[in-house]
């Protein structure tokens, strides 16, 4: 999810499409939160790890 967010962020900046930039930032933030919670050992949504 973080990688997809970075890709969308880069495409949005290069192409000048603001909605892709916004979606990219949101995906990066959500992916980082899920990664941090998953790395602490908390099961989120029935899954132990998010990769």
PyMOL Python script that loads the backbone (N, CA, C, O; Angstrom):
from pymol import cmd

cmd.read_pdbstr("""\
ATOM      1  N   UNK A   1       0.840  -1.188   0.000  1.00  0.00           N
ATOM      2  CA  UNK A   1       0.000   0.000   0.000  1.00  0.00           C
ATOM      3  C   UNK A   1       0.877   1.240   0.000  1.00  0.00           C
ATOM      4  O   UNK A   1       0.548   2.242  -0.634  1.00  0.00           O
ATOM      5  N   UNK A   2       1.979   1.170   0.704  1.00  0.00           N
ATOM      6  CA  UNK A   2       2.882   2.319   0.743  1.00  0.00           C
ATOM      7  C   UNK A   2       3.519   2.530  -0.632  1.00  0.00           C
ATOM      8  O   UNK A   2       3.654   3.661  -1.098  1.00  0.00           O
ATOM      9  N   UNK A   3       3.904   1.437  -1.267  1.00  0.00           N
ATOM     10  CA  UNK A   3       4.532   1.548  -2.594  1.00  0.00           C
ATOM     11  C   UNK A   3       3.544   2.106  -3.610  1.00  0.00           C
ATOM     12  O   UNK A   3       3.906   2.959  -4.421  1.00  0.00           O
ATOM     13  N   UNK A   4       2.297   1.633  -3.574  1.00  0.00           N
ATOM     14  CA  UNK A   4       1.271   2.163  -4.471  1.00  0.00           C
ATOM     15  C   UNK A   4       1.049   3.649  -4.219  1.00  0.00           C
ATOM     16  O   UNK A   4       0.872   4.416  -5.165  1.00  0.00           O
ATOM     17  N   UNK A   5       1.057   4.060  -2.960  1.00  0.00           N
ATOM     18  CA  UNK A   5       0.901   5.474  -2.632  1.00  0.00           C
ATOM     19  C   UNK A   5       2.029   6.319  -3.174  1.00  0.00           C
ATOM     20  O   UNK A   5       1.801   7.423  -3.669  1.00  0.00           O
ATOM     21  N   UNK A   6       3.254   5.807  -3.085  1.00  0.00           N
ATOM     22  CA  UNK A   6       4.407   6.546  -3.607  1.00  0.00           C
ATOM     23  C   UNK A   6       4.321   6.661  -5.128  1.00  0.00           C
ATOM     24  O   UNK A   6       4.605   7.717  -5.693  1.00  0.00           O
ATOM     25  N   UNK A   7       3.926   5.561  -5.791  1.00  0.00           N
ATOM     26  CA  UNK A   7       3.792   5.593  -7.251  1.00  0.00           C
ATOM     27  C   UNK A   7       2.734   6.608  -7.678  1.00  0.00           C
ATOM     28  O   UNK A   7       2.966   7.408  -8.585  1.00  0.00           O
ATOM     29  N   UNK A   8       1.571   6.574  -7.024  1.00  0.00           N
ATOM     30  CA  UNK A   8       0.518   7.531  -7.367  1.00  0.00           C
ATOM     31  C   UNK A   8       0.934   8.964  -7.066  1.00  0.00           C
ATOM     32  O   UNK A   8       0.589   9.883  -7.810  1.00  0.00           O
ATOM     33  N   UNK A   9       1.672   9.156  -5.980  1.00  0.00           N
ATOM     34  CA  UNK A   9       2.153  10.492  -5.633  1.00  0.00           C
ATOM     35  C   UNK A   9       3.090  11.024  -6.711  1.00  0.00           C
ATOM     36  O   UNK A   9       2.973  12.178  -7.124  1.00  0.00           O
ATOM     37  N   UNK A  10       4.011  10.196  -7.163  1.00  0.00           N
ATOM     38  CA  UNK A  10       4.958  10.622  -8.192  1.00  0.00           C
ATOM     39  C   UNK A  10       4.240  10.909  -9.509  1.00  0.00           C
ATOM     40  O   UNK A  10       4.510  11.918 -10.161  1.00  0.00           O
ATOM     41  N   UNK A  11       3.321  10.015  -9.901  1.00  0.00           N
ATOM     42  CA  UNK A  11       2.573  10.244 -11.144  1.00  0.00           C
ATOM     43  C   UNK A  11       1.742  11.516 -11.041  1.00  0.00           C
ATOM     44  O   UNK A  11       1.669  12.289 -11.996  1.00  0.00           O
ATOM     45  N   UNK A  12       1.115  11.739  -9.890  1.00  0.00           N
ATOM     46  CA  UNK A  12       0.304  12.937  -9.706  1.00  0.00           C
ATOM     47  C   UNK A  12       1.115  14.217  -9.789  1.00  0.00           C
ATOM     48  O   UNK A  12       0.655  15.217 -10.340  1.00  0.00           O
ATOM     49  N   UNK A  13       2.320  14.187  -9.241  1.00  0.00           N
ATOM     50  CA  UNK A  13       3.169  15.383  -9.283  1.00  0.00           C
ATOM     51  C   UNK A  13       3.676  15.630 -10.696  1.00  0.00           C
ATOM     52  O   UNK A  13       3.652  16.760 -11.184  1.00  0.00           O
ATOM     53  N   UNK A  14       4.142  14.556 -11.358  1.00  0.00           N
ATOM     54  CA  UNK A  14       4.705  14.716 -12.707  1.00  0.00           C
ATOM     55  C   UNK A  14       3.631  15.135 -13.709  1.00  0.00           C
ATOM     56  O   UNK A  14       3.857  16.015 -14.540  1.00  0.00           O
ATOM     57  N   UNK A  15       2.443  14.489 -13.624  1.00  0.00           N
ATOM     58  CA  UNK A  15       1.383  14.773 -14.586  1.00  0.00           C
ATOM     59  C   UNK A  15       0.564  16.011 -14.203  1.00  0.00           C
ATOM     60  O   UNK A  15      -0.198  16.530 -15.020  1.00  0.00           O
ATOM     61  N   UNK A  16       0.717  16.469 -12.991  1.00  0.00           N
ATOM     62  CA  UNK A  16      -0.032  17.649 -12.560  1.00  0.00           C
ATOM     63  C   UNK A  16      -1.477  17.345 -12.214  1.00  0.00           C
ATOM     64  O   UNK A  16      -2.330  18.232 -12.270  1.00  0.00           O
ATOM     65  N   UNK A  17      -1.759  16.103 -11.857  1.00  0.00           N
ATOM     66  CA  UNK A  17      -3.126  15.700 -11.509  1.00  0.00           C
ATOM     67  C   UNK A  17      -3.231  15.678  -9.983  1.00  0.00           C
ATOM     68  O   UNK A  17      -2.636  14.828  -9.321  1.00  0.00           O
ATOM     69  N   UNK A  18      -3.980  16.607  -9.446  1.00  0.00           N
ATOM     70  CA  UNK A  18      -4.015  16.774  -7.994  1.00  0.00           C
ATOM     71  C   UNK A  18      -4.735  15.636  -7.277  1.00  0.00           C
ATOM     72  O   UNK A  18      -4.402  15.332  -6.131  1.00  0.00           O
ATOM     73  N   UNK A  19      -5.723  14.992  -7.928  1.00  0.00           N
ATOM     74  CA  UNK A  19      -6.450  13.918  -7.256  1.00  0.00           C
ATOM     75  C   UNK A  19      -5.532  12.707  -7.030  1.00  0.00           C
ATOM     76  O   UNK A  19      -5.653  12.022  -6.014  1.00  0.00           O
ATOM     77  N   UNK A  20      -4.618  12.443  -7.969  1.00  0.00           N
ATOM     78  CA  UNK A  20      -3.664  11.344  -7.778  1.00  0.00           C
ATOM     79  C   UNK A  20      -2.691  11.657  -6.652  1.00  0.00           C
ATOM     80  O   UNK A  20      -2.314  10.767  -5.890  1.00  0.00           O
ATOM     81  N   UNK A  21      -2.288  12.900  -6.545  1.00  0.00           N
ATOM     82  CA  UNK A  21      -1.402  13.303  -5.457  1.00  0.00           C
ATOM     83  C   UNK A  21      -2.092  13.119  -4.114  1.00  0.00           C
ATOM     84  O   UNK A  21      -1.483  12.623  -3.166  1.00  0.00           O
ATOM     85  N   UNK A  22      -3.357  13.516  -4.026  1.00  0.00           N
ATOM     86  CA  UNK A  22      -4.112  13.377  -2.785  1.00  0.00           C
ATOM     87  C   UNK A  22      -4.307  11.912  -2.413  1.00  0.00           C
ATOM     88  O   UNK A  22      -4.117  11.534  -1.257  1.00  0.00           O
ATOM     89  N   UNK A  23      -4.683  11.093  -3.378  1.00  0.00           N
ATOM     90  CA  UNK A  23      -4.870   9.662  -3.108  1.00  0.00           C
ATOM     91  C   UNK A  23      -3.542   9.025  -2.705  1.00  0.00           C
ATOM     92  O   UNK A  23      -3.514   8.169  -1.820  1.00  0.00           O
ATOM     93  N   UNK A  24      -2.454   9.425  -3.335  1.00  0.00           N
ATOM     94  CA  UNK A  24      -1.134   8.905  -2.985  1.00  0.00           C
ATOM     95  C   UNK A  24      -0.747   9.220  -1.554  1.00  0.00           C
ATOM     96  O   UNK A  24      -0.220   8.364  -0.844  1.00  0.00           O
ATOM     97  N   UNK A  25      -1.007  10.442  -1.130  1.00  0.00           N
ATOM     98  CA  UNK A  25      -0.689  10.828   0.250  1.00  0.00           C
ATOM     99  C   UNK A  25      -1.533  10.035   1.240  1.00  0.00           C
ATOM    100  O   UNK A  25      -1.030   9.583   2.269  1.00  0.00           O
ATOM    101  N   UNK A  26      -2.811   9.868   0.931  1.00  0.00           N
ATOM    102  CA  UNK A  26      -3.696   9.108   1.818  1.00  0.00           C
ATOM    103  C   UNK A  26      -3.226   7.661   1.929  1.00  0.00           C
ATOM    104  O   UNK A  26      -3.194   7.108   3.028  1.00  0.00           O
ATOM    105  N   UNK A  27      -2.860   7.039   0.805  1.00  0.00           N
ATOM    106  CA  UNK A  27      -2.389   5.657   0.839  1.00  0.00           C
ATOM    107  C   UNK A  27      -1.086   5.511   1.607  1.00  0.00           C
ATOM    108  O   UNK A  27      -0.890   4.517   2.306  1.00  0.00           O
ATOM    109  N   UNK A  28      -0.203   6.478   1.488  1.00  0.00           N
ATOM    110  CA  UNK A  28       1.049   6.425   2.246  1.00  0.00           C
ATOM    111  C   UNK A  28       0.775   6.493   3.739  1.00  0.00           C
ATOM    112  O   UNK A  28       1.364   5.735   4.509  1.00  0.00           O
ATOM    113  N   UNK A  29      -0.105   7.385   4.158  1.00  0.00           N
ATOM    114  CA  UNK A  29      -0.419   7.535   5.585  1.00  0.00           C
ATOM    115  C   UNK A  29      -1.100   6.279   6.128  1.00  0.00           C
ATOM    116  O   UNK A  29      -0.721   5.779   7.187  1.00  0.00           O
ATOM    117  N   UNK A  30      -2.099   5.768   5.414  1.00  0.00           N
ATOM    118  CA  UNK A  30      -2.807   4.569   5.873  1.00  0.00           C
ATOM    119  C   UNK A  30      -1.860   3.373   5.894  1.00  0.00           C
ATOM    120  O   UNK A  30      -1.886   2.587   6.841  1.00  0.00           O
ATOM    121  N   UNK A  31      -1.033   3.225   4.878  1.00  0.00           N
ATOM    122  CA  UNK A  31      -0.074   2.133   4.843  1.00  0.00           C
ATOM    123  C   UNK A  31       0.930   2.211   5.972  1.00  0.00           C
ATOM    124  O   UNK A  31       1.296   1.185   6.544  1.00  0.00           O
ATOM    125  N   UNK A  32       1.385   3.409   6.303  1.00  0.00           N
ATOM    126  CA  UNK A  32       2.330   3.569   7.402  1.00  0.00           C
ATOM    127  C   UNK A  32       1.686   3.216   8.737  1.00  0.00           C
ATOM    128  O   UNK A  32       2.316   2.580   9.582  1.00  0.00           O
ATOM    129  N   UNK A  33       0.439   3.624   8.930  1.00  0.00           N
ATOM    130  CA  UNK A  33      -0.263   3.297  10.175  1.00  0.00           C
ATOM    131  C   UNK A  33      -0.456   1.794  10.308  1.00  0.00           C
ATOM    132  O   UNK A  33      -0.212   1.229  11.375  1.00  0.00           O
ATOM    133  N   UNK A  34      -0.894   1.138   9.227  1.00  0.00           N
ATOM    134  CA  UNK A  34      -1.071  -0.312   9.264  1.00  0.00           C
ATOM    135  C   UNK A  34       0.259  -1.027   9.474  1.00  0.00           C
ATOM    136  O   UNK A  34       0.312  -2.034  10.180  1.00  0.00           O
ATOM    137  N   UNK A  35       1.320  -0.526   8.877  1.00  0.00           N
ATOM    138  CA  UNK A  35       2.631  -1.138   9.059  1.00  0.00           C
ATOM    139  C   UNK A  35       3.089  -1.021  10.507  1.00  0.00           C
ATOM    140  O   UNK A  35       3.594  -1.988  11.077  1.00  0.00           O
ATOM    141  N   UNK A  36       2.917   0.154  11.104  1.00  0.00           N
ATOM    142  CA  UNK A  36       3.341   0.339  12.491  1.00  0.00           C
ATOM    143  C   UNK A  36       2.536  -0.519  13.452  1.00  0.00           C
ATOM    144  O   UNK A  36       3.099  -1.133  14.358  1.00  0.00           O
ATOM    145  N   UNK A  37       1.226  -0.567  13.262  1.00  0.00           N
ATOM    146  CA  UNK A  37       0.401  -1.391  14.142  1.00  0.00           C
ATOM    147  C   UNK A  37       0.688  -2.876  13.944  1.00  0.00           C
ATOM    148  O   UNK A  37       0.689  -3.643  14.907  1.00  0.00           O
ATOM    149  N   UNK A  38       0.928  -3.283  12.706  1.00  0.00           N
ATOM    150  CA  UNK A  38       1.240  -4.682  12.441  1.00  0.00           C
ATOM    151  C   UNK A  38       2.596  -5.089  12.976  1.00  0.00           C
ATOM    152  O   UNK A  38       2.775  -6.231  13.398  1.00  0.00           O
ATOM    153  N   UNK A  39       3.559  -4.171  12.966  1.00  0.00           N
ATOM    154  CA  UNK A  39       4.893  -4.503  13.458  1.00  0.00           C
ATOM    155  C   UNK A  39       4.946  -4.581  14.979  1.00  0.00           C
ATOM    156  O   UNK A  39       5.876  -5.171  15.528  1.00  0.00           O
ATOM    157  N   UNK A  40       3.974  -4.003  15.667  1.00  0.00           N
ATOM    158  CA  UNK A  40       3.943  -4.097  17.125  1.00  0.00           C
ATOM    159  C   UNK A  40       3.285  -5.386  17.589  1.00  0.00           C
ATOM    160  O   UNK A  40       3.251  -5.665  18.787  1.00  0.00           O
ATOM    161  N   UNK A  41       2.760  -6.179  16.653  1.00  0.00           N
ATOM    162  CA  UNK A  41       2.170  -7.456  17.024  1.00  0.00           C
ATOM    163  C   UNK A  41       0.667  -7.420  17.179  1.00  0.00           C
ATOM    164  O   UNK A  41       0.062  -8.434  17.526  1.00  0.00           O
ATOM    165  N   UNK A  42       0.053  -6.288  16.934  1.00  0.00           N
ATOM    166  CA  UNK A  42      -1.405  -6.199  17.046  1.00  0.00           C
ATOM    167  C   UNK A  42      -2.044  -6.770  15.789  1.00  0.00           C
ATOM    168  O   UNK A  42      -1.634  -6.454  14.672  1.00  0.00           O
ATOM    169  N   UNK A  43      -3.044  -7.606  15.979  1.00  0.00           N
ATOM    170  CA  UNK A  43      -3.787  -8.136  14.838  1.00  0.00           C
ATOM    171  C   UNK A  43      -4.838  -7.109  14.436  1.00  0.00           C
ATOM    172  O   UNK A  43      -5.652  -6.690  15.258  1.00  0.00           O
ATOM    173  N   UNK A  44      -4.816  -6.712  13.185  1.00  0.00           N
ATOM    174  CA  UNK A  44      -5.740  -5.692  12.682  1.00  0.00           C
ATOM    175  C   UNK A  44      -6.602  -6.333  11.613  1.00  0.00           C
ATOM    176  O   UNK A  44      -6.079  -6.848  10.624  1.00  0.00           O
ATOM    177  N   UNK A  45      -7.885  -6.311  11.789  1.00  0.00           N
ATOM    178  CA  UNK A  45      -8.781  -6.884  10.805  1.00  0.00           C
ATOM    179  C   UNK A  45      -8.588  -8.378  10.629  1.00  0.00           C
ATOM    180  O   UNK A  45      -8.835  -8.909   9.546  1.00  0.00           O
ATOM    181  N   UNK A  46      -8.150  -9.069  11.681  1.00  0.00           N
ATOM    182  CA  UNK A  46      -7.941 -10.502  11.608  1.00  0.00           C
ATOM    183  C   UNK A  46      -6.616 -10.907  11.003  1.00  0.00           C
ATOM    184  O   UNK A  46      -6.342 -12.098  10.857  1.00  0.00           O
ATOM    185  N   UNK A  47      -5.788  -9.942  10.648  1.00  0.00           N
ATOM    186  CA  UNK A  47      -4.493 -10.265  10.049  1.00  0.00           C
ATOM    187  C   UNK A  47      -3.377  -9.821  10.987  1.00  0.00           C
ATOM    188  O   UNK A  47      -3.438  -8.743  11.578  1.00  0.00           O
ATOM    189  N   UNK A  48      -2.374 -10.653  11.114  1.00  0.00           N
ATOM    190  CA  UNK A  48      -1.262 -10.342  11.988  1.00  0.00           C
ATOM    191  C   UNK A  48      -0.266  -9.386  11.315  1.00  0.00           C
ATOM    192  O   UNK A  48       0.287  -8.510  11.980  1.00  0.00           O
ATOM    193  N   UNK A  49      -0.034  -9.542  10.010  1.00  0.00           N
ATOM    194  CA  UNK A  49       0.946  -8.710   9.300  1.00  0.00           C
ATOM    195  C   UNK A  49       0.328  -8.129   8.040  1.00  0.00           C
ATOM    196  O   UNK A  49      -0.490  -8.776   7.385  1.00  0.00           O
ATOM    197  N   UNK A  50       0.716  -6.927   7.707  1.00  0.00           N
ATOM    198  CA  UNK A  50       0.372  -6.293   6.433  1.00  0.00           C
ATOM    199  C   UNK A  50       1.649  -6.058   5.673  1.00  0.00           C
ATOM    200  O   UNK A  50       2.540  -5.366   6.165  1.00  0.00           O
ATOM    201  N   UNK A  51       1.762  -6.612   4.496  1.00  0.00           N
ATOM    202  CA  UNK A  51       2.991  -6.467   3.713  1.00  0.00           C
ATOM    203  C   UNK A  51       2.736  -5.645   2.497  1.00  0.00           C
ATOM    204  O   UNK A  51       3.651  -5.410   1.707  1.00  0.00           O
TER     205      UNK A  51
END
""", "prot")
cmd.dss("prot")
cmd.show_as("cartoon", "prot")
cmd.util.cbc("prot")
cmd.orient("prot")
